[in-house]
Amino acid sequence: MKIINKSKGSVLADTIVVAETPLKRMKGLLGRDIFNKGEALIIKPSNSIHTFFMRFPIDLLFVDRNNRIVKAVSSLKPYRLIPICWHGKYVIELPAGTILASSTQPGDSLQIS
């Protein structure tokens, strides 16, 4: 699987894990020591996340039902909470720096294939 920013023509991730069950959504990235470039975690459904007990910062993309980014958060540090993103249907967690390096922003359209 790949996550492609169709608006910018860039690949955001090529190693993807999808967390769709309650247990997988709860676990998320907890327990990991590193989040490598090119990796992503898609949490479905979700419109808010926290980084309690995480060991590294992450980038977040809140995405609507049409695969359009409605909110982007760069380098969210551990032990933070993000308010609900009402239009977000799922969240993509990426290694910190991915959003900046790819110039990804709200309004961009994504393709997950």
SVG drawing of the C-alpha trace seen along z (x, -y; Angstrom):
<svg xmlns="http://www.w3.org/2000/svg" viewBox="-18 -23 32 28">
<polyline fill="none" stroke="black" stroke-width="0.4" points="0.0,0.0 1.0,-3.6 -0.3,-7.0 0.1,-9.5 -0.6,-13.2 -2.3,-13.6 -2.3,-17.4 1.5,-17.5 2.4,-14.3 4.4,-12.9 4.5,-9.6 3.9,-10.2 4.3,-6.5 4.9,-3.1 4.7,-1.0 1.2,-1.2 -0.6,0.3 -4.3,-0.1 -5.8,-0.1 -9.5,0.6 -10.4,2.6 -10.8,1.1 -7.7,2.9 -5.5,1.8 -6.8,-1.8 -6.1,-1.9 -2.6,-0.5 -1.6,-2.7 2.1,-3.4 2.5,-2.7 5.4,-0.6 7.4,-1.5 10.8,-3.2 11.1,-4.5 8.8,-5.5 10.8,-5.3 10.5,-7.5 8.0,-6.0 5.9,-4.4 2.3,-5.3 -0.5,-4.3 -4.0,-4.9 -6.6,-4.9 -10.1,-4.3 -12.5,-5.7 -11.0,-8.5 -11.2,-12.3 -9.0,-12.9 -5.8,-11.3 -3.4,-11.6 0.3,-11.0 0.3,-9.9 3.1,-7.4 4.6,-7.8 8.4,-8.1 8.7,-10.4 6.9,-13.2 4.6,-12.5 2.9,-14.3 -0.9,-13.9 -3.3,-14.2 -7.0,-14.3 -8.8,-13.2 -12.5,-13.4 -14.7,-10.8 -13.5,-12.1 -9.8,-11.6 -9.2,-15.3 -7.0,-16.6 -9.0,-18.8 -6.3,-19.3 -2.5,-18.8 -0.5,-18.8 3.3,-18.8 5.7,-17.3 3.2,-16.7 5.2,-15.9 4.6,-13.0 1.9,-13.6 -0.3,-15.9 -4.0,-15.7 -5.5,-16.9 -9.1,-18.4 -11.8,-16.7 -11.6,-17.4 -15.3,-17.3 -14.9,-16.7 -12.2,-14.1 -13.2,-10.5 -9.8,-9.0 -6.3,-10.0 -2.9,-9.2 0.1,-9.2 3.4,-9.8 7.0,-10.3 7.7,-13.9 8.9,-16.0 6.9,-14.2 4.3,-17.1 7.0,-19.7 9.2,-17.7 6.3,-17.0 4.6,-20.5 1.4,-18.7 -1.4,-20.9 -5.2,-21.0 -7.2,-20.8 -4.7,-18.3 -6.3,-15.2 -4.9,-11.8 -4.9,-8.4 -4.4,-5.2 -3.7,-2.2"/>
</svg>
